[in-house]
């Protein structure tokens, strides 16, 4: 089994290192800063498209440009529309908007799982994930966030968690073949997440770590980041439920130290919940604050 996992990791690393042909026309930062996640020299700042007020909307890239962000976490669709980015014409609009703004796609996120949960009997969530894996492959994206909140919450639902594990074991080889990581974002603590990953047993399923959510649950986020480590965290959300960044409850310099300890470099995606200055001004404030702690070049 260990040999198989090593081979899979090598395969995924090779797939992730392919040139991003769909975005070849985008401005670059500096040499070596935008290759595979594991090879980033520093940090890139993004924001969720729903945080920008443009969920599953290519207009999100212009808003991100106004704020000064490097990327947008894109929703490939919704419960009402399905994964609309599977349509080549729709994808083309997103690619064109990304190029025009000079702002990249940081990752994909399926928030629809909060409404129609993967732990349930409805076949749509598994179909959405399969479609999103193909969307990610065609957009040269490495990470798809899978949300487990609302109707999809698995914190105090062992039976539901078992169903999710069973389905992710079935989906993991599909993600592996595409060079894509499925990132679990939930209310689970580090040990519970680790147990899920152990049972799924695939490098294509990792944790999408939201520092604000985990702090809200009372977990020691700085310890948790180190406990999970760089091989089990695929990407991070920046969030503070109390105030603007640097004024609230999250010690972002300590987050940076924990990231340094696990060797993480790559995207830090803002999911803003406090916008006392208005959406754009608040997000610009947060981005400027984070940029001092999480620079592009380290």
Order of alpha helices (4+ residues) and beta strands (2+ residues): alpha-beta-alpha-beta-alpha-beta-alpha-beta-alpha-beta-alpha-beta-alpha-alpha-beta-alpha-beta-alpha
